[in-house]
Amino acid sequence: MRNARPPLPDGYDRIGPFHPYLVWAAVLLVDLAGLVLILALVAMIGDSIEDALWPGGFDWIRAL
């Protein structure tokens, strides 16, 4: 059986070959990307409803 590596100097165990802060940053980045995607979908749906209710005018969502 392999001997476990000792914890890092800051007291955290490695996650694979990576420092825990790097893994936490990657998870946070994925979470934020998911949140941005959900908010973009909500904005697009709201814009479609707004176009159906009040047609015309400048379309901010599709301009981006």
Distance bins in CASP14 RR format, pairs under 12 A and 6 or more apart:
PFRMAT RR
TARGET T0000
AUTHOR 0000-0000-0000
RMODE 2
METHOD distances of the structure
MODEL  1
4 13 0 0 0 0 1 0 0 0 0 0 0
4 14 0 0 0 0 0 1 0 0 0 0 0
5 11 0 0 0 0 0 1 0 0 0 0 0
5 12 0 0 0 0 0 1 0 0 0 0 0
5 13 1 0 0 1 0 0 0 0 0 0 0
5 14 1 0 0 1 0 0 0 0 0 0 0
5 15 0 0 0 0 0 1 0 0 0 0 0
5 16 0 0 0 0 1 0 0 0 0 0 0
5 17 0 0 0 0 0 1 0 0 0 0 0
6 12 0 0 0 0 0 1 0 0 0 0 0
6 13 0 0 0 0 1 0 0 0 0 0 0
6 14 0 0 0 0 1 0 0 0 0 0 0
7 13 1 0 1 0 0 0 0 0 0 0 0
7 14 0 0 0 0 1 0 0 0 0 0 0
7 15 0 0 0 0 0 1 0 0 0 0 0
7 19 0 0 0 0 0 1 0 0 0 0 0
7 20 0 0 0 0 0 1 0 0 0 0 0
8 14 1 0 0 1 0 0 0 0 0 0 0
8 15 0 0 0 0 0 1 0 0 0 0 0
8 18 0 0 0 0 0 1 0 0 0 0 0
8 19 1 0 0 1 0 0 0 0 0 0 0
8 20 1 0 0 1 0 0 0 0 0 0 0
8 21 0 0 0 0 1 0 0 0 0 0 0
8 22 0 0 0 0 0 1 0 0 0 0 0
9 19 0 0 0 0 0 1 0 0 0 0 0
10 19 0 0 0 0 1 0 0 0 0 0 0
10 20 0 0 0 0 1 0 0 0 0 0 0
10 21 0 0 0 0 1 0 0 0 0 0 0
11 19 0 0 0 0 0 1 0 0 0 0 0
11 20 0 0 0 0 1 0 0 0 0 0 0
11 21 0 0 0 0 0 1 0 0 0 0 0
12 18 0 0 0 0 0 1 0 0 0 0 0
12 19 1 0 0 1 0 0 0 0 0 0 0
12 20 1 0 1 0 0 0 0 0 0 0 0
12 21 0 0 0 0 1 0 0 0 0 0 0
12 22 0 0 0 0 0 1 0 0 0 0 0
12 23 0 0 0 0 1 0 0 0 0 0 0
12 24 0 0 0 0 1 0 0 0 0 0 0
13 19 0 0 0 0 0 1 0 0 0 0 0
13 20 1 0 0 1 0 0 0 0 0 0 0
13 23 0 0 0 0 0 1 0 0 0 0 0
14 20 1 0 0 1 0 0 0 0 0 0 0
14 21 0 0 0 0 0 1 0 0 0 0 0
14 22 0 0 0 0 1 0 0 0 0 0 0
14 23 0 0 0 0 1 0 0 0 0 0 0
15 21 0 0 0 0 1 0 0 0 0 0 0
15 22 0 0 0 0 1 0 0 0 0 0 0
15 23 1 0 1 0 0 0 0 0 0 0 0
15 24 0 0 0 0 1 0 0 0 0 0 0
15 25 0 0 0 0 0 1 0 0 0 0 0
15 26 0 0 0 0 1 0 0 0 0 0 0
15 27 0 0 0 0 0 1 0 0 0 0 0
16 22 0 0 0 0 0 1 0 0 0 0 0
16 23 0 0 0 0 1 0 0 0 0 0 0
17 23 0 0 0 0 0 1 0 0 0 0 0
18 24 0 0 0 0 1 0 0 0 0 0 0
18 25 0 0 0 0 1 0 0 0 0 0 0
18 26 0 0 0 0 1 0 0 0 0 0 0
18 27 0 0 0 0 0 1 0 0 0 0 0
19 25 0 0 0 0 1 0 0 0 0 0 0
19 26 0 0 0 0 0 1 0 0 0 0 0
20 26 0 0 0 0 0 1 0 0 0 0 0
20 27 0 0 0 0 0 1 0 0 0 0 0
21 27 0 0 0 0 0 1 0 0 0 0 0
21 28 0 0 0 0 0 1 0 0 0 0 0
22 28 0 0 0 0 0 1 0 0 0 0 0
22 29 0 0 0 0 0 1 0 0 0 0 0
23 29 0 0 0 0 0 1 0 0 0 0 0
23 30 0 0 0 0 0 1 0 0 0 0 0
24 30 0 0 0 0 0 1 0 0 0 0 0
24 31 0 0 0 0 0 1 0 0 0 0 0
25 31 0 0 0 0 0 1 0 0 0 0 0
25 32 0 0 0 0 0 1 0 0 0 0 0
26 32 0 0 0 0 0 1 0 0 0 0 0
26 33 0 0 0 0 0 1 0 0 0 0 0
27 33 0 0 0 0 0 1 0 0 0 0 0
27 34 0 0 0 0 0 1 0 0 0 0 0
28 34 0 0 0 0 0 1 0 0 0 0 0
28 35 0 0 0 0 0 1 0 0 0 0 0
29 35 0 0 0 0 0 1 0 0 0 0 0
29 36 0 0 0 0 0 1 0 0 0 0 0
30 36 0 0 0 0 0 1 0 0 0 0 0
30 37 0 0 0 0 0 1 0 0 0 0 0
31 37 0 0 0 0 0 1 0 0 0 0 0
31 38 0 0 0 0 0 1 0 0 0 0 0
32 38 0 0 0 0 0 1 0 0 0 0 0
32 39 0 0 0 0 0 1 0 0 0 0 0
33 39 0 0 0 0 0 1 0 0 0 0 0
33 40 0 0 0 0 0 1 0 0 0 0 0
34 40 0 0 0 0 1 0 0 0 0 0 0
34 41 0 0 0 0 1 0 0 0 0 0 0
35 41 0 0 0 0 0 1 0 0 0 0 0
35 42 0 0 0 0 0 1 0 0 0 0 0
36 42 0 0 0 0 0 1 0 0 0 0 0
36 43 0 0 0 0 0 1 0 0 0 0 0
37 43 0 0 0 0 0 1 0 0 0 0 0
37 44 0 0 0 0 0 1 0 0 0 0 0
38 44 0 0 0 0 0 1 0 0 0 0 0
38 45 0 0 0 0 0 1 0 0 0 0 0
39 45 0 0 0 0 0 1 0 0 0 0 0
39 46 0 0 0 0 0 1 0 0 0 0 0
39 61 0 0 0 0 0 1 0 0 0 0 0
40 46 0 0 0 0 0 1 0 0 0 0 0
40 47 0 0 0 0 0 1 0 0 0 0 0
40 61 0 0 0 0 1 0 0 0 0 0 0
40 62 0 0 0 0 0 1 0 0 0 0 0
40 64 0 0 0 0 1 0 0 0 0 0 0
41 47 0 0 0 0 0 1 0 0 0 0 0
41 48 0 0 0 0 0 1 0 0 0 0 0
41 61 0 0 0 0 0 1 0 0 0 0 0
42 48 0 0 0 0 0 1 0 0 0 0 0
42 49 0 0 0 0 0 1 0 0 0 0 0
42 61 0 0 0 0 0 1 0 0 0 0 0
43 49 0 0 0 0 0 1 0 0 0 0 0
43 50 0 0 0 0 0 1 0 0 0 0 0
43 59 0 0 0 0 0 1 0 0 0 0 0
43 60 0 0 0 0 1 0 0 0 0 0 0
43 61 1 0 1 0 0 0 0 0 0 0 0
43 62 0 0 0 0 0 1 0 0 0 0 0
43 64 0 0 0 0 1 0 0 0 0 0 0
44 50 0 0 0 0 0 1 0 0 0 0 0
44 51 0 0 0 0 0 1 0 0 0 0 0
44 59 0 0 0 0 0 1 0 0 0 0 0
44 60 0 0 0 0 0 1 0 0 0 0 0
44 61 1 0 1 0 0 0 0 0 0 0 0
44 62 0 0 0 0 1 0 0 0 0 0 0
44 64 0 0 0 0 0 1 0 0 0 0 0
45 51 0 0 0 0 0 1 0 0 0 0 0
45 52 0 0 0 0 0 1 0 0 0 0 0
45 61 0 0 0 0 1 0 0 0 0 0 0
46 52 0 0 0 0 1 0 0 0 0 0 0
46 53 0 0 0 0 1 0 0 0 0 0 0
46 54 0 0 0 0 0 1 0 0 0 0 0
46 59 0 0 0 0 0 1 0 0 0 0 0
46 60 0 0 0 0 0 1 0 0 0 0 0
46 61 0 0 0 0 1 0 0 0 0 0 0
47 53 0 0 0 0 0 1 0 0 0 0 0
47 54 0 0 0 0 0 1 0 0 0 0 0
47 55 0 0 0 0 0 1 0 0 0 0 0
47 56 0 0 0 0 0 1 0 0 0 0 0
47 57 0 0 0 0 0 1 0 0 0 0 0
47 58 0 0 0 0 0 1 0 0 0 0 0
47 59 1 0 0 1 0 0 0 0 0 0 0
47 60 1 0 0 1 0 0 0 0 0 0 0
47 61 1 0 1 0 0 0 0 0 0 0 0
47 62 1 0 0 1 0 0 0 0 0 0 0
47 63 0 0 0 0 0 1 0 0 0 0 0
47 64 0 0 0 0 0 1 0 0 0 0 0
48 54 0 0 0 0 0 1 0 0 0 0 0
48 55 0 0 0 0 0 1 0 0 0 0 0
48 59 0 0 0 0 0 1 0 0 0 0 0
48 61 0 0 0 0 1 0 0 0 0 0 0
48 62 0 0 0 0 0 1 0 0 0 0 0
49 55 0 0 0 0 0 1 0 0 0 0 0
49 61 0 0 0 0 0 1 0 0 0 0 0
50 56 0 0 0 0 1 0 0 0 0 0 0
50 57 0 0 0 0 0 1 0 0 0 0 0
50 58 0 0 0 0 0 1 0 0 0 0 0
50 59 0 0 0 0 1 0 0 0 0 0 0
50 60 0 0 0 0 1 0 0 0 0 0 0
50 61 0 0 0 0 1 0 0 0 0 0 0
50 62 0 0 0 0 0 1 0 0 0 0 0
51 57 0 0 0 0 1 0 0 0 0 0 0
51 58 0 0 0 0 0 1 0 0 0 0 0
51 59 1 0 0 1 0 0 0 0 0 0 0
51 60 0 0 0 0 0 1 0 0 0 0 0
51 61 0 0 0 0 1 0 0 0 0 0 0
51 62 0 0 0 0 1 0 0 0 0 0 0
57 63 0 0 0 0 0 1 0 0 0 0 0
58 64 0 0 0 0 0 1 0 0 0 0 0
END
